[in-house]
């Protein structure tokens, strides 16, 4: 973490830890690269058990150097700039998080609530760098996430694999119809769900989209030649025609289903 980033992290951690209702503060990995990285953003998750200050009071506490402050309709997110640094703050109720985690570990009958949204929410809980914790609540959440049953992963794999196959079918239809727009949309949906299926097979939570490519290639269980096929699928040159890309997608899908 760069010194400039650390100063801001310490500044906001001190503010949040002073709010009695805040249980935990975690830093998103998007803040770890250099501030010149296009993906850089200072993203912090603030978990609270009781009320937190309203948007106007938060604005006044954050300092006089913040620019373009905006908050979501329900006040659950703040966004602004400090110099050229984008800051995003998300406020999350511990009660809501407890229910969210319960779906994964003790209440699989409600897993349909999260099947379409993937596992990124769990990734943020499990991987965020804890900056402040009033009690051991976050430790308990992470312990639960580390012990999810095989059934959870099987159900999540089934959902993502089904979507992958659906987008593959759309990909073929778009190819036959020479529908470039639908083909582009289907390609994106296909490769995202192909990767998500692999994360589920490896019992890993999916990262943010910016980290998909690197982390999926580091998974221990992958189909044969997956890395080369993924690289070819992502190419946008004259040699990689729509027909060849569709045929490659079929190979990728079959190899994942076979795992």
Secondary structure, DSSP 8 states (H G I E B T S, - for coil): --HHHHHHHHHHHHHHHTSTTEEEEEE-GGGSS-TTSTT--EEEEEEESS----HHHHHHHH-TTEEEEEE-TTS-EEEEEETTEEEEEEEEEHHHHHHHHHHHHT-GGGGGGTTTTTTHHHHHHHHSEEEEESSSHHHHHHHHHTT--HHHHHHHHHHHHHHHHHHHHHHHHHHHHT-HHHHHHHHHHHHHHHHHHHHHHTT-----HHHHHHHHHT-S---TTHHHHHHHHH--STTS-HHHHHHHHHHHHHHHHT-
